[in-house]
Amino acid sequence: MSDVAINFEGVTKAFGNVRAVDEVSFQLPRGALVTLLGPSGCGKTTTLRLVAGLELPTGGRIEIEGRDVTGLSAAERRIAMVFQSYALFPHMNVLENVSYGLLVNGARKPSAEAEANAMLKTLGLEGLGQRLPSELSGGQQQRVAVARALVLRPKVLLFDEPLSNLDARLRRRVREDIRDLQRKLGLSVVYVTHDQQEALAVSDLVCVMRAGKIAQMGTPVELYDDPADAFIADFMGEANVLQGEVLAPGRIALGGIPLDVTMRPHPSGPAQIAVRPESILPQPEGAPGLPGRIQRAAFLGQTREYEVETAAGMLFVVTPAASLAFAMGEAVSCRLDRVIPLRDVKG
């Protein structure tokens, strides 16, 4: 069996003169959870629909576990999809919803219900089979939708913005449920979201898309700590992107001020420098660092946020609440613990 769950080779999807997906190539490992991430209109949902067979490419080749499925319909691909709206049948109870696909595929009712009940037990829904979807919480409805998909034993499971209808606290719990289930069952999962925190929390790999192309693909840590350009740096969490200069390994200049920093290797010369808000530590005036003045200060419980005006530009800073506090208008020196010289200076 192939170690690659999904293989895209130069896949293009055009709608008239618009290329929603533009010669995209990637390989997604079997048994991994891979997130397609990006702003609205970047091509991530179209890419998911191409995997599912809900759209057919206008160019390129798609393989699922080594099998060419480029021209096959959704029904021929053994793919299951969990939609944003869950798409549960409101007039059917939970057991009927989960067993529906098996019955459509020709299974007898007793065996279909037995498999459905087993899947409900796996997902922690035992005893809820007779309830209607309207009698369940949002998280329970989400798990019913997953059970209905998994009972068909798909080769790949697809999620299209699965948490967008849930409140913040429930989103965190359900995303943990999805991740735990994926690991427990060894599922190959493609997950679409526009939420960076969600992508960082659940993914083995993140594929960031921009204008129909892959901007960068890697682990959550790689994309956060080693972004290729300003777009990735700013999209994968907050980032201060400043124009500066790399003077030598571990030494840069911002606003004409030389600073010793932790940084990845980068050629000497002008460069865009990304600095994460949590990598900046305001200190009393005169301490080593980049001089500045507090323009805004906010206490958020666990953290403090500052905007600091410096010769290099305005810095957004996040510090632990227990760290030294500064008032608006106070002169400070900003110690930069780690910076990221960007490879693509155009951003």
DRENMI-404073 format. One record per residue: residue number from 1; residue in three letters; y, z negated, x of N, C-alpha, C in turn. Coordinates in pm, whole numbers. Atoms other than C-alpha are relative to their C-alpha. Example, Ala and Ser with C-alpha at 12.3 -4.5 7.8 and 13.67 -1.06 7.14 Angstrom:
DRENMI-404073
KOLBA    k    r     n.v     n.w     n.u    ca.v    ca.w    ca.u     c.v     c.w     c.u
KOLBA    1  Ala    -119       0      89    -450    -780    1230     120       0      90
KOLBA    2  Ser    -119       6     -82    -106    -714    1367     109     -73     -77
//
This chain:
DRENMI-404073
KOLBA    k    r     n.v     n.w     n.u    ca.v    ca.w    ca.u     c.v     c.w     c.u
KOLBA    1  Met    -119       0      84       0       0       0     125       0      88
KOLBA    2  Ser    -121     -12     -79     348      88     127      75    -133       9
KOLBA    3  Asp     -84     118     -17     568    -189     271     141      25     -52
KOLBA    4  Val    -132     -37      54     868      -5     123     -11      13    -151
KOLBA    5  Ala       4      -6     146     928     -67    -246      73     123     -52
KOLBA    6  Ile     -81    -113      47    1201     194    -293      58      72     120
KOLBA    7  Asn     -55     -83    -107    1303     480     -66      91     107     -61
KOLBA    8  Phe     -95    -104      39    1616     687    -131      27      88     122
KOLBA    9  Glu     -29     -94    -107    1659    1000      81     107      98     -47
KOLBA   10  Gly    -110     -91      33    1999    1169      46      21      19    -149
KOLBA   11  Val      -8     -11     147    2017    1092    -327     144      15     -46
KOLBA   12  Thr    -131     -27      59    2312    1234    -517     -13       6    -151
KOLBA   13  Lys      -9     -15     146    2406    1200    -883     143      40     -33
KOLBA   14  Ala    -131     -52      36    2695    1413   -1004      12      12    -151
KOLBA   15  Phe     -36     -22     140    2859    1410   -1344     118      97       1
KOLBA   16  Gly    -103    -102     -17    3050    1737   -1345      42       7     146
KOLBA   17  Asn     -50      -4    -137    3272    1731   -1037       4    -137      67
KOLBA   18  Val      -5     136     -52    3238    1355    -991    -138     -40      54
KOLBA   19  Arg     124      49     -60    2972    1224    -752      -5    -153     -13
KOLBA   20  Ala      12     145      19    2884     878    -884     -82     -63     111
KOLBA   21  Val      80      39    -116    2620     849    -608       1     119      94
KOLBA   22  Asp     -32    -110     -91    2692    1052    -297     -87      -4     125
KOLBA   23  Glu      91     -12    -115    2402    1132     -60     -38    -136      58
KOLBA   24  Val      37     137     -39    2276     775     -49    -144      -3      52
KOLBA   25  Ser     133      19     -59    1982     686     176     -18    -148      36
KOLBA   26  Phe      34     137     -39    1816     344     212    -147     -25     -29
KOLBA   27  Gln     136      46      29    1480     166     214       7    -147     -38
KOLBA   28  Leu       4     138      46    1418    -154      19    -141     -55      21
KOLBA   29  Pro     133      54     -32    1131    -372     146     -74     -50    -124
KOLBA   30  Arg      84      52     107     843    -458     -83       3    -153       1
KOLBA   31  Gly       0     145      12     858    -816    -213     134     -65      27
KOLBA   32  Ala    -133      53     -28    1231    -854    -144      89      11    -123
KOLBA   33  Leu    -103     -12     102    1526    -916    -372     123      62      66
KOLBA   34  Val    -111     -76     -57    1794    -659    -294     108      15    -105
KOLBA   35  Thr    -111      -6      94    2135    -675    -456      89     120      31
KOLBA   36  Leu    -101    -104      -8    2358    -374    -521     131     -62     -45
KOLBA   37  Leu    -125      72      24    2710    -513    -499     117      94      22
KOLBA   38  Gly    -120     -80     -21    3049    -356    -536      93      -8    -120
KOLBA   39  Pro     -96       2     111    3360    -315    -752     -40      98    -109
KOLBA   40  Ser      26     -92     110    3360    -134   -1085      20     144      45
KOLBA   41  Gly     -11    -142     -33    3297     238   -1047     -50      38     137
KOLBA   42  Cys      45     -30    -137    3136     212    -701    -132      76       3
KOLBA   43  Gly     127     -72       5    2802     363    -815    -123     -88      -6
KOLBA   44  Lys     118      89      -6    2580      53    -821     -86      10    -126
KOLBA   45  Thr      79      -9     124    2477      80   -1189     -68     136     -10
KOLBA   46  Thr      63    -133      -1    2414     455   -1155    -120       1      94
KOLBA   47  Thr     113       9     -94    2195     381    -852    -118     -73     -65
KOLBA   48  Leu     107      74      69    1999     126   -1057     -67      89    -104
KOLBA   49  Arg      55     -89     104    1955     379   -1339     -82     113      63
KOLBA   50  Leu      80    -100     -71    1829     634   -1084    -135     -58      41
KOLBA   51  Val     127      66     -32    1566     383    -971     -87      -9    -125
KOLBA   52  Ala      74      20     124    1467     320   -1333     -49     129     -62
KOLBA   53  Gly      34    -126      65    1444     688   -1424      82      25    -125
KOLBA   54  Leu     -91     -22     113    1719     653   -1685     101     109      31
KOLBA   55  Glu     -76    -117     -46    1913     908   -1479     -87      72     102
KOLBA   56  Leu      71     -78    -101    1764    1189   -1272     101      54     101
KOLBA   57  Pro     -96     -41    -102    1926    1284    -941      28     150      -4
KOLBA   58  Thr     -33    -141     -15    2106    1611    -883     -32      49     141
KOLBA   59  Gly      42     -35    -135    1989    1604    -521     -69    -118      66
KOLBA   60  Gly      68     106     -74    1764    1409    -284    -136     -35     -55
KOLBA   61  Arg     138      39      31    1432    1228    -317      -7    -151     -19
KOLBA   62  Ile      21     142      27    1327     892    -465    -150     -28       3
KOLBA   63  Glu     139      43      -5     999     719    -379     -10    -146     -40
KOLBA   64  Ile      30     139      34     855     400    -527    -140     -31      52
KOLBA   65  Glu     125      37     -68     584     239    -311     -74     124      49
KOLBA   66  Gly      58    -118     -63     525     572    -135     -24     118     -93
KOLBA   67  Arg      25    -107      97     501     781    -454     132      69     -35
KOLBA   68  Asp    -119     -77      36     755    1059    -519      19      -5    -152
KOLBA   69  Val     -26      12     144     910     979    -858     129      72     -39
KOLBA   70  Thr    -132     -61      18    1222    1197    -826      17      62    -138
KOLBA   71  Gly     -13     -69     128    1151    1399   -1139     -71     -69    -116
KOLBA   72  Leu      76      69     104     951    1140   -1336      90     -77     -94
KOLBA   73  Ser     -74      77      99    1070     973   -1653     -17    -149      25
KOLBA   74  Ala       9     145     -15    1123     599   -1684    -139     -51     -35
KOLBA   75  Ala     132      46      44     790     559   -1866    -109      25     102
KOLBA   76  Glu     102     -35     -99     602     714   -1572      15     -76     131
KOLBA   77  Arg     -33      61    -130     746     488   -1301     -52    -141      17
KOLBA   78  Arg      40     142      -5     607     139   -1384     114     -87      53
KOLBA   79  Ile    -121      77     -30     957      -4   -1363      36     -77    -126
KOLBA   80  Ala     -49      78     114    1086    -284   -1586     144     -42      28
KOLBA   81  Met    -142      28     -15    1451    -360   -1649      43    -112     -94
KOLBA   82  Val     -60     106      81    1631    -672   -1770     148      33     -15
KOLBA   83  Phe    -136     -48      26    1955    -565   -1935      99    -115     -10
KOLBA   84  Gln    -109      97       7    2290    -742   -1936      -2     -76    -133
KOLBA   85  Ser      -2      61     133    2258    -809   -2311    -135     -61     -38
KOLBA   86  Tyr     139      45      21    1885    -908   -2279     -77      92     -93
KOLBA   87  Ala      61     -98      91    1815    -658   -2564    -126     -54     -68
KOLBA   88  Leu     112      57      75    1577    -896   -2745      10      43    -146
KOLBA   89  Phe       1     -36     141    1470    -799   -3096      31    -125     -83
KOLBA   90  Pro     -40     124      69    1653   -1052   -3319     -93     -40    -113
KOLBA   91  His      88      30     114    1400   -1023   -3606    -140     -39      43
KOLBA   92  Met     131      38     -52    1100   -1093   -3380       9    -135      70
KOLBA   93  Asn       0     126     -75    1002   -1434   -3246     -26      27     148
KOLBA   94  Val      14     -14    -144     963   -1497   -2874    -133      66      37
KOLBA   95  Leu     132     -56     -32     590   -1420   -2865      -6     148     -34
KOLBA   96  Glu       0    -141      41     642   -1094   -3055      85      84      95
KOLBA   97  Asn     -84     -72     -95     923    -992   -2821     -74      28     130
KOLBA   98  Val      65     -13    -130     715   -1054   -2509    -123      91      -7
KOLBA   99  Ser     123     -81      12     398    -888   -2639      27     143     -48
KOLBA  100  Tyr     -31    -130      62     579    -586   -2788     -38     117      90
KOLBA  101  Gly      28    -112     -91     553    -362   -2480    -148      23      20
KOLBA  102  Leu     144     -13     -15     182    -433   -2441     -62      69    -121
KOLBA  103  Leu      51     -62     123     116    -339   -2804      35     148      -5
KOLBA  104  Val     -42    -141       0     315     -17   -2768     -86      81      97
KOLBA  105  Asn      83     -69     -99     102      68   -2464    -148       2     -37
KOLBA  106  Gly     136     -13      49    -214      32   -2669     -88    -123       9
KOLBA  107  Ala      81     122      -8    -329    -326   -2608     -29     -54    -139
KOLBA  108  Arg      32      65     127    -504    -511   -2889      83    -127     -14
KOLBA  109  Lys     -91     111      25    -301    -786   -3051     -48    -131      64
KOLBA  110  Pro      42     127     -62    -520   -1083   -2937      22      -3     150
KOLBA  111  Ser     -16      -1    -146    -517    -976   -2571     148       6      37
KOLBA  112  Ala    -144      -9     -27    -145    -887   -2584      65    -137     -15
KOLBA  113  Glu     -60     132      22     -58   -1229   -2726     -48    -100     106
KOLBA  114  Ala      51      89    -106    -282   -1403   -2470      78      21     129
KOLBA  115  Glu     -78     -30    -121    -103   -1225   -2183     143     -47     -15
KOLBA  116  Ala    -138      43      23     235   -1296   -2341      12    -152      11
KOLBA  117  Asn      -4     147      -8     157   -1667   -2378     -15     -48     145
KOLBA  118  Ala      17      37    -141      41   -1684   -2016     129      21      77
KOLBA  119  Met    -126     -27     -68     367   -1526   -1900     108    -100     -42
KOLBA  120  Leu     -96     101      47     571   -1763   -2117     -23    -133      71
KOLBA  121  Lys      30     124     -72     392   -2054   -1952      49       8     144
KOLBA  122  Thr     -45     -19    -139     465   -1912   -1605     151     -20      12
KOLBA  123  Leu    -146       7      -5     836   -1898   -1690      56    -126     -65
KOLBA  124  Gly     -47     126      55     851   -2248   -1839      43       8    -144
KOLBA  125  Leu     -36     -19     140     872   -2129   -2200    -116     -34     -94
KOLBA  126  Glu     117      36      81     542   -2270   -2323      45     -81    -123
KOLBA  127  Gly     -33      70     124     565   -2385   -2686     118      58     -76
KOLBA  128  Leu    -117     -60      66     865   -2163   -2772     -32     135     -64
KOLBA  129  Gly      40    -133      47     666   -1860   -2886      39      32    -142
KOLBA  130  Gln     -28     -27     142     743   -1902   -3256     150      -4     -32
KOLBA  131  Arg    -144       5      26    1118   -1939   -3215      61     140       3
KOLBA  132  Leu     -78    -123      -5    1366   -1660   -3282      96      -6     118
KOLBA  133  Pro     -96       1    -111    1600   -1553   -3000     126     -81     -31
KOLBA  134  Ser    -122      72      38    1894   -1702   -3193     -17    -152       9
KOLBA  135  Glu      27     144      -8    1726   -2044   -3168     -14     -49     145
KOLBA  136  Leu      14      33    -142    1723   -2036   -2786     136      -8      67
KOLBA  137  Ser    -121       2     -82    1985   -2118   -2525      11     132      76
KOLBA  138  Gly     -19    -122     -77    2132   -1841   -2311     -98      12     114
KOLBA  139  Gly      96      -2    -110    1912   -1939   -2018    -141      30     -46
KOLBA  140  Gln     134     -27      54    1600   -1938   -2234     -13     146     -42
KOLBA  141  Gln       4    -141      37    1688   -1595   -2374     -17      89     124
KOLBA  142  Gln      12     -74    -124    1727   -1469   -2018    -145       1      49
KOLBA  143  Arg     139      10     -46    1377   -1594   -1928     -96      75     -92
KOLBA  144  Val      82     -80      91    1229   -1435   -2241      10     148      38
KOLBA  145  Ala     -18    -140     -41    1378   -1102   -2133     -78      29     128
KOLBA  146  Val      77     -17    -124    1223   -1151   -1787    -150       1     -29
KOLBA  147  Ala     142       5      36     886   -1244   -1941     -44     131     -63
KOLBA  148  Arg      33    -127      65     892    -931   -2157     -14     112     102
KOLBA  149  Ala       9    -101    -105     951    -723   -1844    -122     -22      88
KOLBA  150  Leu     108      28     -95     696    -897   -1621    -138      17     -58
KOLBA  151  Val     132     -10      61     411    -889   -1869     -56     142      12
KOLBA  152  Leu      43    -139     -16     400    -511   -1815     -47      30     143
KOLBA  153  Arg      44     -12    -140     313    -571   -1445      71     116      71
KOLBA  154  Pro     -72    -112     -63     589    -346   -1306     -10      -6     151
KOLBA  155  Lys      -5      -4    -146     601    -231    -946     134     -53      51
KOLBA  156  Val    -134      46     -37     974    -306    -935      68     -52    -125
KOLBA  157  Leu     -74      60     111    1186    -531   -1157     149      17      26
KOLBA  158  Leu    -143     -28     -14    1551    -436   -1215      81     -94     -88
KOLBA  159  Phe     -93      85      75    1835    -665   -1323     137      65       0
KOLBA  160  Asp    -133     -58      11    2162    -521   -1452      99    -106     -47
KOLBA  161  Glu    -100     105      31    2439    -788   -1438     -62    -108     -90
KOLBA  162  Pro      76      85      92    2191   -1045   -1579      68    -130     -40
KOLBA  163  Leu     -59     131      26    2421   -1349   -1571     140       9     -59
KOLBA  164  Ser    -140     -16      40    2748   -1204   -1699      32     -64    -134
KOLBA  165  Asn     -26      60     131    2704   -1352   -2048     -14    -153      -1
KOLBA  166  Leu      24     144      -8    2644   -1709   -1924     122     -72      57
KOLBA  167  Asp    -109      77     -58    2891   -1987   -1847     -33     -37     144
KOLBA  168  Ala      12      19    -145    2946   -2095   -1485    -118     -89      38
KOLBA  169  Arg     107      93     -36    2704   -2389   -1480    -137      61     -27
KOLBA  170  Leu     128     -62      35    2425   -2198   -1656     -30     117      92
KOLBA  171  Arg      20    -111     -94    2479   -1898   -1427     -69     -49     126
KOLBA  172  Arg      59      51    -124    2395   -2112   -1125    -146     -37     -21
KOLBA  173  Arg     137      42      25    2080   -2255   -1284     -92     121     -21
KOLBA  174  Val      85    -115      29    1951   -1920   -1411     -21      86     125
KOLBA  175  Arg      19     -79    -122    2015   -1741   -1081    -102     -68      92
KOLBA  176  Glu     102      72     -78    1809   -2014    -910    -139      21     -59
KOLBA  177  Asp     129     -28      66    1533   -1960   -1169     -51     138      38
KOLBA  178  Ile      39    -137     -33    1533   -1586   -1100     -49       7     145
KOLBA  179  Arg      37      -2    -141    1519   -1642    -724    -134     -69      23
KOLBA  180  Asp     126      73     -14    1239   -1900    -750    -117      83     -53
KOLBA  181  Leu     105     -82      60    1037   -1671    -976     -33     120      88
KOLBA  182  Gln      21    -116     -87    1086   -1371    -748     -84     -38     122
KOLBA  183  Arg      75      45    -118     958   -1568    -449    -142     -40     -37
KOLBA  184  Lys     131      48      42     671   -1727    -639     -97     115     -27
KOLBA  185  Leu      87    -112      39     538   -1394    -769       4     115     101
KOLBA  186  Gly      -8    -107    -100     633   -1182    -466      51     131     -58
KOLBA  187  Leu     -49    -120      70     829    -940    -686      95      81      87
KOLBA  188  Ser    -103     -88     -56    1023    -640    -561     109      12    -106
KOLBA  189  Val    -107       9      99    1360    -681    -732     124      71      51
KOLBA  190  Val    -133     -57     -24    1678    -473    -745      94     -63    -101
KOLBA  191  Tyr     -88      87      79    1968    -678    -876     142      53      12
KOLBA  192  Val    -137     -52      -2    2310    -543    -972      97    -108     -44
KOLBA  193  Thr    -106      92      40    2620    -762    -979     130      42      68
KOLBA  194  His    -130     -17     -67    2991    -752    -898      47    -134      56
KOLBA  195  Asp     -35     136     -38    2990   -1127    -820     -52     -29     142
KOLBA  196  Gln      41      19    -140    2989   -1195    -444     -81    -127      20
KOLBA  197  Gln      74     125     -17    2873   -1557    -471    -142      14     -53
KOLBA  198  Glu     132     -25      58    2585   -1451    -694     -86      79      99
KOLBA  199  Ala      74     -83     -95    2482   -1185    -441     -41     -80     123
KOLBA  200  Leu      31      81    -118    2500   -1428    -148    -111    -101     -31
KOLBA  201  Ala      93     108      37    2296   -1689    -339    -143      49     -20
KOLBA  202  Val     135     -40      42    1998   -1479    -453     -68     102      91
KOLBA  203  Ser      50    -123     -63    1953   -1192    -207     -71     -21     133
KOLBA  204  Asp      53     -20    -135    1728   -1110      85      89     100      74
KOLBA  205  Leu     -90    -102     -55    1945    -802     143     108      30    -103
KOLBA  206  Val    -111     -41      85    2282    -698       4      43     139      42
KOLBA  207  Cys     -46    -137     -24    2384    -334     -28     137      13     -67
KOLBA  208  Val    -136     -11      54    2763    -309     -69      35     147     -14
KOLBA  209  Met     -32    -140      27    2871      17    -231     150      17     -21
KOLBA  210  Arg    -140     -36      19    3208     189    -232       7     151     -20
KOLBA  211  Ala     -20    -142      29    3295     524    -392    -128      81      10
KOLBA  212  Gly     126     -73       6    2932     623    -441     -81      -1     127
KOLBA  213  Lys      72       6    -127    2826     549     -84     -30    -145      37
KOLBA  214  Ile      28     134     -51    2677     252     101     101     -32     109
KOLBA  215  Ala     -99      42    -100    2958      75     285     -66     -80     110
KOLBA  216  Gln      75      79     -98    2724    -172     458    -118     -64     -69
KOLBA  217  Met     120      64      54    2376    -314     408     -52     -99     104
KOLBA  218  Gly      52     100     -92    2235    -633     557     -31    -128     -75
KOLBA  219  Thr      24     130      62    2143    -995     494     133     -59     -43
KOLBA  220  Pro    -127      65      37    2402   -1217     321      76     -55     120
KOLBA  221  Val     -67      56    -118    2473   -1389     655      63     110      83
KOLBA  222  Glu     -53    -112     -79    2517   -1056     836     127      56     -61
KOLBA  223  Leu    -118     -58      64    2763    -923     579     118     -95       0
KOLBA  224  Tyr    -110      97       2    2963   -1245     566      56     -23     141
KOLBA  225  Asp     -43      33    -136    2972   -1314     940      30     123      85
KOLBA  226  Asp     -14    -119     -84    2966    -956    1071      35     123     -84
KOLBA  227  Pro     -36    -115      85    3145    -725     824      45     119      85
KOLBA  228  Ala     -31    -120     -77    3191    -366     937     148      33      -4
KOLBA  229  Asp    -140     -39      12    3546    -324     810      73     -96     -94
KOLBA  230  Ala     -83      89      81    3830    -481     613     -47      -7    -144
KOLBA  231  Phe      50       0     138    3683    -377     278    -115     -99     -15
KOLBA  232  Ile     114      92       8    3356    -562     346      45    -143      23
KOLBA  233  Ala     -46     135     -31    3533    -861     499      67     -65    -121
KOLBA  234  Asp     -73      56     113    3756    -906     195     -87      -7    -125
KOLBA  235  Phe      84      -1     120    3490    -818     -64    -106    -109       6
KOLBA  236  Met     102     103     -15    3230   -1060      75      66    -136      20
KOLBA  237  Gly     -71     126     -11    3446   -1366      10     142      23      46
KOLBA  238  Glu    -139      -9     -44    3806   -1439     102       7      29     150
KOLBA  239  Ala     -22     -26    -142    3935   -1307     435     148      28      23
KOLBA  240  Asn    -133     -37     -48    4270   -1299     612     -20     114      98
KOLBA  241  Val      13    -115     -90    4290    -952     770     136      24      65
KOLBA  242  Leu    -125      -4     -75    4557    -942    1042      -6     108     107
KOLBA  243  Gln      -6     -94    -111    4672    -685    1294      22     -79     128
KOLBA  244  Gly     -12      74    -125    4619    -818    1644     -50      80     117
KOLBA  245  Glu      47     -66    -121    4483    -742    1987    -111     -83      64
KOLBA  246  Val     105      67     -78    4162    -826    2171      40      11     146
KOLBA  247  Leu     -44       3    -139    4265    -934    2521    -116      -2      97
KOLBA  248  Ala     118      17     -85    3926   -1027    2667    -107     -68     -85
KOLBA  249  Pro     101      73      78    3595   -1177    2552      46    -142     -31
KOLBA  250  Gly     -41     133      40    3685   -1486    2351     150     -24       4
KOLBA  251  Arg    -146      18      -6    4059   -1423    2372      69     114     -74
KOLBA  252  Ile     -74     -97      79    4291   -1247    2126     148     -36       0
KOLBA  253  Ala    -141      29      23    4661   -1222    2048      31      32    -145
KOLBA  254  Leu     -47     -20     137    4804   -1264    1697     149     -33      -3
KOLBA  255  Gly    -144      22       1    5177   -1226    1640      55     -19     139
KOLBA  256  Gly     -45      12    -138    5212   -1194    2017     -41    -128      68
KOLBA  257  Ile      39     130     -55    5056   -1538    2072    -146       5      43
KOLBA  258  Pro     140      -3     -45    4740   -1553    2290     -76    -124     -48
KOLBA  259  Leu      83     107      55    4456   -1762    2145    -142      12      55
KOLBA  260  Asp     142       3     -36    4112   -1866    2269     -81     -28    -126
KOLBA  261  Val      74       7     126    3859   -1815    1990    -147      29      24
KOLBA  262  Thr     139     -45       5    3491   -1771    1910      -2     133     -72
KOLBA  263  Met      -1    -133      61    3428   -1403    1836    -118      81      53
KOLBA  264  Arg     104     -90     -46    3171   -1128    1860      59      96     104
KOLBA  265  Pro     -51     -95     -99    3197    -875    2146      77     114     -65
KOLBA  266  His     -82    -109      53    3467    -614    2090      82      57     115
KOLBA  267  Pro     -81     -58    -108    3649    -367    2319     142     -53      -2
KOLBA  268  Ser    -139      43      -9    3990    -474    2444      92     104     -63
KOLBA  269  Gly     -96     -90      61    4288    -328    2263      36     -43    -140
KOLBA  270  Pro     -41      32     136    4455    -328    1919    -120      -2     -95
KOLBA  271  Ala     111      12      95    4224    -436    1637      45     -77    -122
KOLBA  272  Gln     -16      86     116    4219    -568    1287     -89    -122      20
KOLBA  273  Ile      70     126     -19    4115    -933    1299     -16     -68    -135
KOLBA  274  Ala      26      73     125    3948   -1099     998     -26    -146      33
KOLBA  275  Val      19     144     -17    3963   -1477     969     -32     -61    -136
KOLBA  276  Arg      37      66     125    3779   -1667     694      89    -123     -21
KOLBA  277  Pro     -86     115      26    3992   -1935     521     -56    -132      51
KOLBA  278  Glu      62     126     -45    3742   -2208     612     -10      -9     152
KOLBA  279  Ser       4       1    -146    3760   -2107     981     135     -36      61
KOLBA  280  Ile    -135      36     -47    4125   -2214    1005      22    -149     -25
KOLBA  281  Leu     -25     143      14    4215   -2578    1070     147     -29      33
KOLBA  282  Pro    -140      40     -28    4582   -2682    1030       2    -132      76
KOLBA  283  Gln     -18     120     -80    4689   -2941    1287     148     -30      13
KOLBA  284  Pro    -142      32     -16    5013   -3122    1363      70      98      92
KOLBA  285  Glu     -81     -89     -82    5293   -2914    1515     -15     -34     148
KOLBA  286  Gly      12      20    -143    5252   -2864    1890    -142       2      51
KOLBA  287  Ala     140      -8     -42    4871   -2868    1896     -32     146      36
KOLBA  288  Pro      37    -137     -34    4699   -2562    2049     -36      80    -126
KOLBA  289  Gly      29     -84     116    4683   -2275    1798     115      91     -34
KOLBA  290  Leu    -101     -93      49    4895   -2035    1596     104     -79     -81
KOLBA  291  Pro    -101      77      73    5225   -2198    1489      29      59    -137
KOLBA  292  Gly     -32     -46     134    5317   -2179    1122      66    -109     -82
KOLBA  293  Arg     -63      96      90    5475   -2350     825     -68       9    -137
KOLBA  294  Ile      66       6     129    5309   -2461     501      94      51    -110
KOLBA  295  Gln     -78     -55     111    5440   -2250     210     -54     -44    -136
KOLBA  296  Arg      60      49     125    5200   -2379     -54    -113     -94      36
KOLBA  297  Ala     108      96     -23    4967   -2678     -70     -57     -40    -135
KOLBA  298  Ala      66      36     127    4711   -2755    -343    -123     -84      29
KOLBA  299  Phe     118      86     -11    4453   -3031    -381     -96      37    -113
KOLBA  300  Leu      97     -47      98    4135   -2910    -557    -121     -92     -12
KOLBA  301  Gly     112      92      10    3914   -3219    -545     -80      -5     128
KOLBA  302  Gln      84      -3    -120    3659   -3127    -281      69      69     116
KOLBA  303  Thr     -68     -76    -105    3896   -2900     -89     152      -5     -19
KOLBA  304  Arg    -144     -24       7    4262   -2841      -8      25     146      36
KOLBA  305  Glu     -37    -138     -30    4418   -2494      -9     145       4      47
KOLBA  306  Tyr    -136     -18     -53    4722   -2388     190      30     148      16
KOLBA  307  Glu     -50    -127     -49    4929   -2078     243      96     -33     114
KOLBA  308  Val     -75      33    -121    5072   -2085     595      66     126      53
KOLBA  309  Glu     -74    -114     -54    5344   -1849     714      -2      -7     153
KOLBA  310  Thr       7      -6    -146    5290   -1741    1076      61     131      49
KOLBA  311  Ala     -51    -123     -59    5416   -1474    1315     -94     118     -23
KOLBA  312  Ala      99    -105      24    5095   -1280    1241     -11      38    -147
KOLBA  313  Gly       9     -23     144    5141   -1295     863     -39    -127     -73
KOLBA  314  Met      36     116      83    5055   -1528     576    -150     -26       9
KOLBA  315  Leu     140      39      -7    4727   -1717     615     -37     -82    -123
KOLBA  316  Phe      60      83     105    4517   -1849     327    -102     -90      66
KOLBA  317  Val      81      98     -72    4347   -2168     444     -69     -93    -100
KOLBA  318  Val      74      96      82    4076   -2386     285     -59    -105      93
KOLBA  319  Thr      52     108     -82    3994   -2726     435     -70    -103     -88
KOLBA  320  Pro      59     110      77    3774   -3019     325     109     -98     -44
KOLBA  321  Ala    -100      93      51    3965   -3269     113      21    -119      92
KOLBA  322  Ala      -9     117     -88    3890   -3542     368      77      29     129
KOLBA  323  Ser     -73     -32    -123    4070   -3354     647     147     -39     -14
KOLBA  324  Leu    -140      39      -2    4429   -3426     745      80      85     -98
KOLBA  325  Ala     -77     -70     102    4669   -3335     462     140      31      51
KOLBA  326  Phe    -134     -42     -37    4998   -3149     504      80      32    -126
KOLBA  327  Ala     -88     -22     114    5297   -3115     272      67     137       9
KOLBA  328  Met     -69    -127       4    5478   -2800     163     126      -7      88
KOLBA  329  Gly    -114      -4     -91    5738   -2702     425     -26     -59     136
KOLBA  330  Glu      30      66    -127    5569   -2892     707     -43     102     106
KOLBA  331  Ala      40     -86    -112    5534   -2722    1047    -138     -44      50
KOLBA  332  Val     136      28     -43    5174   -2696    1167     -40      97     110
KOLBA  333  Ser      62     -94     -93    4957   -2531    1429    -140      29     -52
KOLBA  334  Cys     128     -38      59    4655   -2337    1302    -102      32     110
KOLBA  335  Arg     110     -27     -92    4340   -2360    1511     -98      96     -67
KOLBA  336  Leu      93    -100      55    4120   -2055    1455    -135     -23      67
KOLBA  337  Asp     131      32     -58    3758   -2163    1503     -84     125      25
KOLBA  338  Arg      79    -122     -17    3606   -1818    1458      75     116     -62
KOLBA  339  Val     -64    -120      55    3750   -1470    1412     -97     117       7
KOLBA  340  Ile      90    -116       6    3592   -1133    1337      83     127      28
KOLBA  341  Pro     -64    -130     -24    3735    -824    1513     -77     108     -76
KOLBA  342  Leu      66     -98      84    3661    -539    1275     -20     130      76
KOLBA  343  Arg      35    -122     -74    3488    -228    1404      83     119     -48
KOLBA  344  Asp     -74    -111      58    3668       9    1167     144     -46     -20
KOLBA  345  Val    -136      52       6    4038     -51    1231      78      56    -118
KOLBA  346  Lys     -66     -55     119    4130     165     931     -27     -84    -122
KOLBA  347  Gly      36      83     116    3960     -87     697     -46      83    -114
//
